[in-house]
């Protein structure tokens, strides 16, 4: 591994660490989505479709996560 690969790996590990911290501190929320949803939804409706699927999977009565 040369120094460029080493730097890239180090950067990716740091990014992953920061993402984990944000998820654990409830700054980010993880929603399980199928590849069919991500690849099949129109760009204009993707966010709404993800939130709708989240509501169905969590049986939320509001229809959208409280953090929106």
Backbone as XML, in Angstrom:
<?xml version="1.0"?>
<chain id="A" units="angstrom">
  <residue number="1" name="UNK">
    <atom name="N" x="0.859" y="-1.174" z="0.000"/>
    <atom name="CA" x="0.000" y="0.000" z="0.000"/>
    <atom name="C" x="0.906" y="1.240" z="0.000"/>
  </residue>
  <residue number="2" name="UNK">
    <atom name="N" x="0.640" y="2.137" z="-0.932"/>
    <atom name="CA" x="1.439" y="3.370" z="-0.955"/>
    <atom name="C" x="0.782" y="4.424" z="-0.050"/>
  </residue>
  <residue number="3" name="UNK">
    <atom name="N" x="1.409" y="5.569" z="0.063"/>
    <atom name="CA" x="0.927" y="6.598" z="0.993"/>
    <atom name="C" x="-0.426" y="7.158" z="0.579"/>
  </residue>
  <residue number="4" name="UNK">
    <atom name="N" x="-0.741" y="7.161" z="-0.725"/>
    <atom name="CA" x="-2.061" y="7.658" z="-1.168"/>
    <atom name="C" x="-3.177" y="6.725" z="-0.714"/>
  </residue>
  <residue number="5" name="UNK">
    <atom name="N" x="-2.939" y="5.439" z="-0.881"/>
    <atom name="CA" x="-3.926" y="4.461" z="-0.423"/>
    <atom name="C" x="-4.078" y="4.517" z="1.093"/>
  </residue>
  <residue number="6" name="UNK">
    <atom name="N" x="-2.962" y="4.665" z="1.782"/>
    <atom name="CA" x="-3.006" y="4.778" z="3.238"/>
    <atom name="C" x="-3.838" y="5.982" z="3.667"/>
  </residue>
  <residue number="7" name="UNK">
    <atom name="N" x="-3.594" y="7.143" z="3.028"/>
    <atom name="CA" x="-4.360" y="8.354" z="3.356"/>
    <atom name="C" x="-5.839" y="8.180" z="3.054"/>
  </residue>
  <residue number="8" name="UNK">
    <atom name="N" x="-6.152" y="7.555" z="1.911"/>
    <atom name="CA" x="-7.551" y="7.330" z="1.543"/>
    <atom name="C" x="-8.235" y="6.419" z="2.554"/>
  </residue>
  <residue number="9" name="UNK">
    <atom name="N" x="-7.560" y="5.353" z="2.960"/>
    <atom name="CA" x="-8.136" y="4.443" z="3.963"/>
    <atom name="C" x="-8.341" y="5.134" z="5.298"/>
  </residue>
  <residue number="10" name="UNK">
    <atom name="N" x="-7.375" y="5.917" z="5.704"/>
    <atom name="CA" x="-7.479" y="6.652" z="6.957"/>
    <atom name="C" x="-8.650" y="7.632" z="6.911"/>
  </residue>
  <residue number="11" name="UNK">
    <atom name="N" x="-8.800" y="8.348" z="5.795"/>
    <atom name="CA" x="-9.893" y="9.296" z="5.632"/>
    <atom name="C" x="-11.239" y="8.577" z="5.693"/>
  </residue>
  <residue number="12" name="UNK">
    <atom name="N" x="-11.360" y="7.430" z="5.019"/>
    <atom name="CA" x="-12.627" y="6.699" z="5.018"/>
    <atom name="C" x="-12.962" y="6.192" z="6.417"/>
  </residue>
  <residue number="13" name="UNK">
    <atom name="N" x="-11.963" y="5.731" z="7.156"/>
    <atom name="CA" x="-12.211" y="5.271" z="8.521"/>
    <atom name="C" x="-12.677" y="6.416" z="9.406"/>
  </residue>
  <residue number="14" name="UNK">
    <atom name="N" x="-12.106" y="7.591" z="9.228"/>
    <atom name="CA" x="-12.518" y="8.759" z="10.006"/>
    <atom name="C" x="-13.949" y="9.164" z="9.657"/>
  </residue>
  <residue number="15" name="UNK">
    <atom name="N" x="-14.279" y="9.104" z="8.379"/>
    <atom name="CA" x="-15.650" y="9.427" z="7.954"/>
    <atom name="C" x="-16.644" y="8.450" z="8.577"/>
  </residue>
  <residue number="16" name="UNK">
    <atom name="N" x="-16.314" y="7.172" z="8.569"/>
    <atom name="CA" x="-17.180" y="6.163" z="9.164"/>
    <atom name="C" x="-17.339" y="6.401" z="10.663"/>
  </residue>
  <residue number="17" name="UNK">
    <atom name="N" x="-16.251" y="6.737" z="11.334"/>
    <atom name="CA" x="-16.302" y="7.030" z="12.772"/>
    <atom name="C" x="-17.228" y="8.219" z="13.051"/>
  </residue>
  <residue number="18" name="UNK">
    <atom name="N" x="-17.115" y="9.273" z="12.240"/>
    <atom name="CA" x="-17.969" y="10.445" z="12.429"/>
    <atom name="C" x="-19.435" y="10.108" z="12.182"/>
  </residue>
  <residue number="19" name="UNK">
    <atom name="N" x="-19.708" y="9.297" z="11.164"/>
    <atom name="CA" x="-21.088" y="8.905" z="10.884"/>
    <atom name="C" x="-21.663" y="8.100" z="12.040"/>
  </residue>
  <residue number="20" name="UNK">
    <atom name="N" x="-20.884" y="7.156" z="12.576"/>
    <atom name="CA" x="-21.352" y="6.376" z="13.732"/>
    <atom name="C" x="-21.681" y="7.282" z="14.909"/>
  </residue>
  <residue number="21" name="UNK">
    <atom name="N" x="-20.822" y="8.264" z="15.171"/>
    <atom name="CA" x="-21.075" y="9.193" z="16.278"/>
    <atom name="C" x="-22.372" y="9.961" z="16.053"/>
  </residue>
  <residue number="22" name="UNK">
    <atom name="N" x="-22.618" y="10.400" z="14.837"/>
    <atom name="CA" x="-23.842" y="11.156" z="14.551"/>
    <atom name="C" x="-25.081" y="10.291" z="14.696"/>
  </residue>
  <residue number="23" name="UNK">
    <atom name="N" x="-24.997" y="9.042" z="14.276"/>
    <atom name="CA" x="-26.129" y="8.127" z="14.437"/>
    <atom name="C" x="-26.373" y="7.855" z="15.915"/>
  </residue>
  <residue number="24" name="UNK">
    <atom name="N" x="-25.321" y="7.579" z="16.668"/>
    <atom name="CA" x="-25.461" y="7.289" z="18.096"/>
    <atom name="C" x="-25.974" y="8.482" z="18.894"/>
  </residue>
  <residue number="25" name="UNK">
    <atom name="N" x="-25.702" y="9.694" z="18.429"/>
    <atom name="CA" x="-26.177" y="10.881" z="19.139"/>
    <atom name="C" x="-27.530" y="11.359" z="18.615"/>
  </residue>
  <residue number="26" name="UNK">
    <atom name="N" x="-28.166" y="10.546" z="17.778"/>
    <atom name="CA" x="-29.486" y="10.850" z="17.192"/>
    <atom name="C" x="-29.478" y="12.076" z="16.294"/>
  </residue>
  <residue number="27" name="UNK">
    <atom name="N" x="-28.307" y="12.440" z="15.797"/>
    <atom name="CA" x="-28.224" y="13.534" z="14.823"/>
    <atom name="C" x="-28.638" y="13.032" z="13.453"/>
  </residue>
  <residue number="28" name="UNK">
    <atom name="N" x="-28.342" y="11.770" z="13.165"/>
    <atom name="CA" x="-28.759" y="11.104" z="11.936"/>
    <atom name="C" x="-29.642" y="9.937" z="12.324"/>
  </residue>
  <residue number="29" name="UNK">
    <atom name="N" x="-30.591" y="9.606" z="11.476"/>
    <atom name="CA" x="-31.455" y="8.449" z="11.688"/>
    <atom name="C" x="-31.323" y="7.531" z="10.484"/>
  </residue>
  <residue number="30" name="UNK">
    <atom name="N" x="-31.321" y="6.253" z="10.748"/>
    <atom name="CA" x="-31.160" y="5.260" z="9.698"/>
    <atom name="C" x="-32.528" y="4.688" z="9.371"/>
  </residue>
  <residue number="31" name="UNK">
    <atom name="N" x="-32.865" y="4.714" z="8.105"/>
    <atom name="CA" x="-34.129" y="4.144" z="7.651"/>
    <atom name="C" x="-33.813" y="3.001" z="6.700"/>
  </residue>
  <residue number="32" name="UNK">
    <atom name="N" x="-34.390" y="1.851" z="6.968"/>
    <atom name="CA" x="-34.190" y="0.707" z="6.086"/>
    <atom name="C" x="-35.011" y="0.929" z="4.823"/>
  </residue>
  <residue number="33" name="UNK">
    <atom name="N" x="-34.346" y="0.866" z="3.706"/>
    <atom name="CA" x="-35.015" y="1.044" z="2.421"/>
    <atom name="C" x="-34.581" y="-0.064" z="1.479"/>
  </residue>
  <residue number="34" name="UNK">
    <atom name="N" x="-35.498" y="-0.491" z="0.674"/>
    <atom name="CA" x="-35.156" y="-1.527" z="-0.298"/>
    <atom name="C" x="-34.450" y="-0.898" z="-1.492"/>
  </residue>
  <residue number="35" name="UNK">
    <atom name="N" x="-33.676" y="-1.699" z="-2.183"/>
    <atom name="CA" x="-33.019" y="-1.195" z="-3.392"/>
    <atom name="C" x="-34.047" y="-0.843" z="-4.450"/>
  </residue>
  <residue number="36" name="UNK">
    <atom name="N" x="-35.197" y="-1.533" z="-4.434"/>
    <atom name="CA" x="-36.270" y="-1.198" z="-5.381"/>
    <atom name="C" x="-36.768" y="0.225" z="-5.149"/>
  </residue>
  <residue number="37" name="UNK">
    <atom name="N" x="-36.871" y="0.617" z="-3.901"/>
    <atom name="CA" x="-37.318" y="1.977" z="-3.600"/>
    <atom name="C" x="-36.285" y="2.998" z="-4.062"/>
  </residue>
  <residue number="38" name="UNK">
    <atom name="N" x="-35.049" y="2.790" z="-3.714"/>
    <atom name="CA" x="-34.001" y="3.752" z="-4.060"/>
    <atom name="C" x="-33.814" y="3.850" z="-5.566"/>
  </residue>
  <residue number="39" name="UNK">
    <atom name="N" x="-33.791" y="2.714" z="-6.234"/>
    <atom name="CA" x="-33.531" y="2.717" z="-7.680"/>
    <atom name="C" x="-34.781" y="2.996" z="-8.506"/>
  </residue>
  <residue number="40" name="UNK">
    <atom name="N" x="-35.957" y="2.744" z="-7.935"/>
    <atom name="CA" x="-37.179" y="2.862" z="-8.722"/>
    <atom name="C" x="-37.944" y="4.162" z="-8.537"/>
  </residue>
  <residue number="41" name="UNK">
    <atom name="N" x="-37.681" y="4.870" z="-7.475"/>
    <atom name="CA" x="-38.422" y="6.103" z="-7.206"/>
    <atom name="C" x="-37.926" y="7.232" z="-8.090"/>
  </residue>
  <residue number="42" name="UNK">
    <atom name="N" x="-38.827" y="8.123" z="-8.405"/>
    <atom name="CA" x="-38.409" y="9.299" z="-9.169"/>
    <atom name="C" x="-37.648" y="10.238" z="-8.239"/>
  </residue>
  <residue number="43" name="UNK">
    <atom name="N" x="-36.679" y="10.959" z="-8.761"/>
    <atom name="CA" x="-35.899" y="11.867" z="-7.902"/>
    <atom name="C" x="-36.770" y="12.884" z="-7.168"/>
  </residue>
  <residue number="44" name="UNK">
    <atom name="N" x="-37.847" y="13.313" z="-7.809"/>
    <atom name="CA" x="-38.717" y="14.320" z="-7.191"/>
    <atom name="C" x="-39.472" y="13.771" z="-5.984"/>
  </residue>
  <residue number="45" name="UNK">
    <atom name="N" x="-39.741" y="12.465" z="-5.979"/>
    <atom name="CA" x="-40.559" y="11.872" z="-4.914"/>
    <atom name="C" x="-39.777" y="10.965" z="-3.978"/>
  </residue>
  <residue number="46" name="UNK">
    <atom name="N" x="-38.475" y="10.841" z="-4.173"/>
    <atom name="CA" x="-37.695" y="9.871" z="-3.404"/>
    <atom name="C" x="-37.816" y="10.097" z="-1.902"/>
  </residue>
  <residue number="47" name="UNK">
    <atom name="N" x="-37.615" y="11.327" z="-1.436"/>
    <atom name="CA" x="-37.665" y="11.599" z="0.005"/>
    <atom name="C" x="-39.035" y="11.258" z="0.583"/>
  </residue>
  <residue number="48" name="UNK">
    <atom name="N" x="-40.096" y="11.628" z="-0.111"/>
    <atom name="CA" x="-41.436" y="11.330" z="0.394"/>
    <atom name="C" x="-41.704" y="9.829" z="0.423"/>
  </residue>
  <residue number="49" name="UNK">
    <atom name="N" x="-41.209" y="9.116" z="-0.579"/>
    <atom name="CA" x="-41.407" y="7.670" z="-0.603"/>
    <atom name="C" x="-40.603" y="6.979" z="0.510"/>
  </residue>
  <residue number="50" name="UNK">
    <atom name="N" x="-39.397" y="7.462" z="0.784"/>
    <atom name="CA" x="-38.616" y="6.900" z="1.877"/>
    <atom name="C" x="-39.341" y="7.121" z="3.203"/>
  </residue>
  <residue number="51" name="UNK">
    <atom name="N" x="-39.853" y="8.321" z="3.409"/>
    <atom name="CA" x="-40.569" y="8.622" z="4.658"/>
    <atom name="C" x="-41.842" y="7.801" z="4.777"/>
  </residue>
  <residue number="52" name="UNK">
    <atom name="N" x="-42.537" y="7.602" z="3.676"/>
    <atom name="CA" x="-43.754" y="6.793" z="3.705"/>
    <atom name="C" x="-43.434" y="5.351" z="4.061"/>
  </residue>
  <residue number="53" name="UNK">
    <atom name="N" x="-42.366" y="4.801" z="3.468"/>
    <atom name="CA" x="-41.970" y="3.435" z="3.787"/>
    <atom name="C" x="-41.513" y="3.345" z="5.243"/>
  </residue>
  <residue number="54" name="UNK">
    <atom name="N" x="-40.818" y="4.369" z="5.728"/>
    <atom name="CA" x="-40.389" y="4.398" z="7.129"/>
    <atom name="C" x="-41.608" y="4.338" z="8.039"/>
  </residue>
  <residue number="55" name="UNK">
    <atom name="N" x="-42.636" y="5.104" z="7.699"/>
    <atom name="CA" x="-43.842" y="5.139" z="8.526"/>
    <atom name="C" x="-44.524" y="3.778" z="8.550"/>
  </residue>
  <residue number="56" name="UNK">
    <atom name="N" x="-44.575" y="3.094" z="7.418"/>
    <atom name="CA" x="-45.183" y="1.768" z="7.362"/>
    <atom name="C" x="-44.370" y="0.774" z="8.177"/>
  </residue>
  <residue number="57" name="UNK">
    <atom name="N" x="-43.050" y="0.809" z="8.038"/>
    <atom name="CA" x="-42.187" y="-0.138" z="8.742"/>
    <atom name="C" x="-42.180" y="0.083" z="10.244"/>
  </residue>
  <residue number="58" name="UNK">
    <atom name="N" x="-42.380" y="1.310" z="10.686"/>
    <atom name="CA" x="-42.376" y="1.583" z="12.126"/>
    <atom name="C" x="-43.789" y="1.727" z="12.684"/>
  </residue>
  <residue number="59" name="UNK">
    <atom name="N" x="-44.785" y="1.598" z="11.807"/>
    <atom name="CA" x="-46.192" y="1.746" z="12.172"/>
    <atom name="C" x="-46.463" y="3.092" z="12.822"/>
  </residue>
  <residue number="60" name="UNK">
    <atom name="N" x="-45.839" y="4.124" z="12.275"/>
    <atom name="CA" x="-46.036" y="5.477" z="12.777"/>
    <atom name="C" x="-47.388" y="5.995" z="12.315"/>
  </residue>
  <residue number="61" name="UNK">
    <atom name="N" x="-48.148" y="6.531" z="13.214"/>
    <atom name="CA" x="-49.460" y="7.055" z="12.851"/>
    <atom name="C" x="-49.369" y="8.411" z="12.163"/>
  </residue>
  <residue number="62" name="UNK">
    <atom name="N" x="-48.280" y="9.127" z="12.373"/>
    <atom name="CA" x="-48.132" y="10.461" z="11.783"/>
    <atom name="C" x="-47.797" y="10.397" z="10.306"/>
  </residue>
  <residue number="63" name="UNK">
    <atom name="N" x="-47.219" y="9.295" z="9.853"/>
    <atom name="CA" x="-46.869" y="9.166" z="8.456"/>
    <atom name="C" x="-45.451" y="9.609" z="8.145"/>
  </residue>
  <residue number="64" name="UNK">
    <atom name="N" x="-44.860" y="10.442" z="8.975"/>
    <atom name="CA" x="-43.495" y="10.887" z="8.772"/>
    <atom name="C" x="-42.750" y="10.833" z="10.097"/>
  </residue>
  <residue number="65" name="UNK">
    <atom name="N" x="-41.452" y="10.606" z="10.035"/>
    <atom name="CA" x="-40.675" y="10.616" z="11.287"/>
    <atom name="C" x="-40.783" y="11.954" z="11.995"/>
  </residue>
  <residue number="66" name="UNK">
    <atom name="N" x="-40.658" y="11.942" z="13.292"/>
    <atom name="CA" x="-40.789" y="13.173" z="14.068"/>
    <atom name="C" x="-39.658" y="14.153" z="13.800"/>
  </residue>
  <residue number="67" name="UNK">
    <atom name="N" x="-38.543" y="13.666" z="13.243"/>
    <atom name="CA" x="-37.377" y="14.516" z="13.018"/>
    <atom name="C" x="-37.419" y="15.268" z="11.712"/>
  </residue>
  <residue number="68" name="UNK">
    <atom name="N" x="-38.502" y="15.155" z="10.974"/>
    <atom name="CA" x="-38.598" y="15.895" z="9.709"/>
    <atom name="C" x="-39.144" y="17.269" z="9.968"/>
  </residue>
</chain>
